[in-house]
Every structure is written in structure tokens, then in C-alpha cells.
Amino acid sequence: MRRFGQALGIRTECIDVYRQHHAKIWPEIERAIRDSGIRNYSIFLRGDQLFGYYEYHGPDDEFDTRMDTLANAPRMREWWDVMEAMQIPDPARTPGSWWSDMEEVFHQD
């Protein structure tokens, strides 16, 4: 199992709409996330910053393939188009990424 933390900005005028969309995500998106091996996925909000946390449960050598499959799942591009219009990515993020990956510096079960 691998843990991931990611950060992203959000346009303050979009926070209520963002919350509404995430109160009940589209069934196709929920299924695609689960099928990719992502578990325990949460998005937190503080001011105009989002923090995402998820765990990947699957073989390490399948991670990239599963994330590609997730990115190409039915309606995923449509979902991302809606979400990305509300978000502000970090200019210093890794090229090709939308969210900025964070380094885990501590964990306790």
C-alpha cells in the first residue's frame, strides 16, 4: 500500500459549487477510482487550499497503468474539465501533474 498527499488551490468563488459536486460524485467516477486501487480517498479544504489524501492498494508495477486507466475512464475527462475550471494548480508542480505531490515525512498507524 502506498499513501499519497497532494495540494492544489481553489478559486474562492467556486468553493460552494466544488463542495456540491463532491457531496455525491458521479457513479462512473466513484467506480473508476475504486477500480484503480485507490482507497481511503479524502479531500480537505482550508481557506483556498485543497489537500488530497489517498492510498493505493495494488501492485507497485501496475500503478502507472492503473492511473492511466483511471484517467481514461468513462466521463473522467468531463469530470476533470468541471473540477479544473475551479482549481488553481501550483506553478511549481511536477510537469504533467495537476495536483502538487507532497512528501510524506511522518506516519503512524
SESEMAR-74866 format. One record per residue: residue in one letter; residue number from 1; x, y, z of N, C-alpha, C, O in turn. Coordinates in steps of 0.1 Angstrom, whole numbers. Layout:
// SESEMAR-74866
A, NUM, X, Y, Z, X, Y, Z, X, Y, Z, X, Y, Z
...
// end
This chain:
// SESEMAR-74866
M, 1, 8, -12, 0, 0, 0, 0, 9, 12, 0, 19, 13, 7
R, 2, 5, 22, -8, 13, 35, -9, 3, 46, -5, -9, 46, -10
R, 3, 8, 56, 2, 0, 67, 6, 4, 80, -2, 16, 81, -5
F, 4, -5, 88, -5, -3, 100, -13, -9, 112, -7, -21, 111, -3
G, 5, -2, 123, -6, -7, 136, -2, -5, 146, -14, 6, 146, -20
Q, 6, -15, 154, -17, -14, 163, -28, -21, 176, -24, -30, 176, -16
A, 7, -16, 187, -30, -21, 200, -27, -25, 207, -40, -19, 205, -51
L, 8, -35, 216, -39, -40, 224, -50, -48, 236, -45, -54, 235, -35
G, 9, -47, 247, -52, -56, 258, -49, -70, 257, -55, -72, 249, -64
I, 10, -79, 265, -49, -92, 265, -54, -97, 280, -54, -94, 288, -45
R, 11, -104, 283, -65, -110, 297, -66, -120, 299, -55, -130, 291, -54
T, 12, -119, 309, -47, -128, 310, -35, -142, 311, -39, -151, 307, -32
E, 13, -145, 317, -51, -159, 319, -55, -165, 305, -60, -177, 305, -63
C, 14, -157, 295, -61, -161, 282, -65, -163, 272, -54, -167, 260, -57
I, 15, -159, 275, -42, -159, 266, -31, -172, 259, -29, -173, 247, -27
D, 16, -183, 267, -29, -196, 260, -26, -200, 251, -38, -205, 240, -35
V, 17, -197, 254, -50, -200, 245, -61, -192, 233, -60, -196, 221, -63
Y, 18, -179, 234, -57, -170, 223, -55, -175, 213, -44, -175, 201, -46
R, 19, -179, 219, -33, -185, 211, -23, -197, 203, -28, -199, 191, -25
Q, 20, -206, 210, -35, -218, 203, -40, -215, 192, -49, -221, 181, -48
H, 21, -205, 193, -58, -201, 183, -67, -195, 171, -59, -198, 159, -63
H, 22, -188, 173, -49, -182, 162, -41, -191, 156, -30, -188, 146, -25
A, 23, -203, 163, -28, -212, 157, -19, -217, 143, -24, -220, 134, -16
K, 24, -218, 142, -37, -221, 129, -43, -215, 129, -57, -221, 135, -67
I, 25, -203, 123, -58, -196, 123, -71, -204, 114, -81, -212, 105, -77
W, 26, -201, 116, -93, -208, 108, -104, -204, 93, -102, -193, 90, -99
P, 27, -214, 84, -104, -212, 70, -101, -200, 64, -110, -192, 56, -105
E, 28, -198, 69, -122, -188, 64, -131, -174, 68, -125, -164, 60, -126
I, 29, -173, 79, -119, -161, 84, -113, -158, 76, -100, -146, 72, -98
E, 30, -168, 74, -92, -166, 66, -80, -161, 52, -83, -152, 47, -77
R, 31, -167, 46, -93, -164, 33, -97, -149, 32, -103, -142, 23, -99
A, 32, -146, 42, -111, -132, 42, -117, -122, 44, -106, -111, 38, -107
I, 33, -124, 52, -96, -115, 54, -85, -113, 41, -78, -101, 37, -76
R, 34, -124, 34, -75, -123, 22, -68, -116, 11, -76, -107, 4, -71
D, 35, -119, 10, -89, -113, 0, -98, -98, 2, -100, -91, -7, -103
S, 36, -93, 15, -98, -79, 18, -100, -71, 13, -88, -58, 13, -89
G, 37, -77, 9, -77, -70, 5, -65, -69, 16, -55, -62, 15, -45
I, 38, -75, 28, -57, -75, 39, -47, -85, 36, -36, -96, 33, -39
R, 39, -80, 38, -24, -89, 36, -12, -86, 47, -3, -76, 54, -4
N, 40, -95, 49, 7, -94, 59, 17, -90, 73, 11, -81, 80, 16
Y, 41, -98, 77, 1, -96, 89, -6, -103, 101, 1, -116, 100, 3
S, 42, -96, 111, 5, -103, 123, 11, -97, 135, 5, -85, 136, 1
I, 43, -105, 146, 4, -101, 159, 0, -105, 168, 11, -117, 169, 15
F, 44, -95, 176, 16, -98, 185, 27, -96, 200, 22, -89, 202, 12
L, 45, -103, 209, 28, -103, 223, 24, -99, 231, 36, -104, 230, 47
R, 46, -90, 241, 33, -86, 251, 43, -84, 264, 35, -74, 265, 28
G, 47, -93, 273, 38, -92, 286, 31, -94, 283, 16, -104, 278, 11
D, 48, -84, 287, 8, -84, 285, -7, -75, 273, -11, -70, 273, -22
Q, 49, -72, 264, -2, -63, 253, -5, -70, 240, -3, -77, 238, 7
L, 50, -68, 231, -12, -73, 217, -11, -61, 208, -8, -50, 210, -13
F, 51, -63, 198, 1, -54, 188, 4, -60, 175, 1, -71, 171, 7
G, 52, -54, 167, -8, -60, 153, -11, -51, 143, -5, -39, 144, -5
Y, 53, -58, 132, 0, -50, 121, 6, -57, 108, 0, -69, 107, 0
Y, 54, -49, 99, -4, -54, 86, -8, -44, 75, -7, -32, 78, -6
E, 55, -49, 63, -6, -40, 51, -5, -42, 43, -18, -53, 40, -22
Y, 56, -31, 38, -23, -31, 29, -35, -29, 15, -30, -19, 12, -24
H, 57, -39, 7, -33, -38, -7, -29, -37, -16, -42, -47, -18, -48
G, 58, -25, -19, -45, -23, -27, -57, -8, -29, -59, 0, -23, -52
P, 59, -5, -37, -69, 9, -40, -72, 17, -27, -76, 11, -19, -84
D, 60, 28, -25, -71, 36, -13, -75, 38, -12, -90, 38, -1, -96
D, 61, 41, -24, -96, 44, -24, -111, 32, -21, -119, 33, -19, -131
E, 62, 20, -20, -113, 8, -17, -120, 3, -3, -118, -7, 2, -124
F, 63, 9, 5, -109, 5, 18, -105, 3, 27, -117, -8, 33, -119
D, 64, 13, 29, -126, 12, 38, -137, 1, 34, -147, -6, 42, -152
T, 65, 0, 21, -149, -10, 16, -159, -24, 19, -153, -33, 23, -160
R, 66, -26, 16, -140, -39, 18, -134, -43, 33, -133, -54, 37, -135
M, 67, -33, 42, -132, -36, 56, -132, -39, 61, -146, -48, 70, -148
D, 68, -33, 55, -156, -36, 58, -170, -51, 53, -173, -58, 60, -179
T, 69, -54, 41, -168, -67, 36, -170, -78, 45, -163, -88, 48, -169
L, 70, -74, 50, -151, -83, 59, -144, -85, 72, -152, -96, 77, -153
A, 71, -74, 77, -157, -75, 90, -165, -84, 88, -177, -89, 98, -182
N, 72, -85, 76, -182, -92, 74, -195, -106, 67, -192, -113, 63, -201
A, 73, -110, 67, -180, -123, 61, -176, -134, 69, -182, -133, 81, -184
P, 74, -146, 62, -184, -157, 70, -190, -161, 82, -181, -162, 81, -169
R, 75, -163, 93, -187, -167, 106, -181, -156, 113, -173, -158, 123, -168
M, 76, -144, 106, -171, -133, 112, -163, -129, 126, -168, -128, 135, -161
R, 77, -127, 127, -182, -123, 140, -187, -133, 150, -185, -130, 162, -182
E, 78, -146, 146, -186, -157, 155, -184, -157, 160, -169, -158, 172, -166
W, 79, -155, 151, -159, -154, 154, -145, -142, 164, -143, -143, 174, -136
W, 80, -130, 161, -149, -119, 169, -147, -121, 183, -153, -116, 193, -147
D, 81, -127, 184, -164, -130, 197, -170, -138, 206, -161, -136, 218, -160
V, 82, -148, 200, -154, -156, 207, -144, -148, 211, -132, -148, 223, -128
M, 83, -140, 202, -127, -132, 205, -115, -120, 214, -118, -118, 224, -110
E, 84, -113, 212, -129, -102, 220, -132, -105, 235, -134, -97, 244, -131
A, 85, -117, 238, -138, -121, 252, -140, -122, 259, -127, -122, 271, -126
M, 86, -124, 252, -116, -125, 257, -102, -112, 258, -95, -111, 264, -84
Q, 87, -101, 251, -100, -89, 249, -93, -78, 258, -98, -78, 263, -109
I, 88, -68, 260, -89, -56, 267, -93, -44, 259, -90, -40, 257, -78
P, 89, -37, 253, -100, -26, 244, -98, -14, 253, -94, -12, 264, -97
D, 90, -5, 246, -86, 8, 252, -82, 17, 253, -94, 20, 243, -100
P, 91, 22, 265, -97, 31, 266, -109, 44, 257, -108, 50, 254, -118
A, 92, 48, 254, -95, 60, 246, -93, 57, 231, -93, 66, 223, -89
R, 93, 45, 226, -96, 41, 212, -96, 50, 205, -107, 56, 211, -116
T, 94, 50, 192, -105, 58, 183, -115, 51, 184, -128, 39, 184, -130
P, 95, 59, 186, -139, 54, 187, -152, 45, 175, -155, 48, 163, -153
G, 96, 33, 178, -161, 23, 167, -164, 14, 164, -153, 4, 156, -155
S, 97, 16, 170, -141, 7, 168, -130, -2, 180, -128, 1, 191, -132
W, 98, -14, 178, -123, -23, 189, -120, -22, 192, -105, -20, 204, -101
W, 99, -23, 182, -96, -21, 184, -82, -6, 184, -79, 2, 177, -86
S, 100, -2, 190, -69, 12, 190, -64, 14, 179, -54, 8, 179, -44
D, 101, 23, 170, -58, 26, 159, -48, 33, 164, -36, 41, 173, -37
M, 102, 31, 157, -25, 37, 161, -12, 45, 149, -7, 42, 137, -10
E, 103, 56, 152, 0, 64, 142, 5, 59, 138, 19, 57, 146, 28
E, 104, 58, 125, 21, 54, 120, 35, 66, 120, 44, 76, 114, 41
V, 105, 65, 128, 54, 76, 129, 64, 74, 122, 77, 83, 120, 85
F, 106, 61, 118, 79, 58, 110, 91, 45, 102, 89, 36, 107, 83
H, 107, 45, 91, 95, 33, 82, 95, 33, 74, 107, 43, 68, 111
Q, 108, 21, 72, 113, 19, 63, 125, 6, 56, 123, -4, 62, 121
D, 109, 6, 43, 124, -6, 35, 123, -12, 34, 137, -23, 28, 140
// end
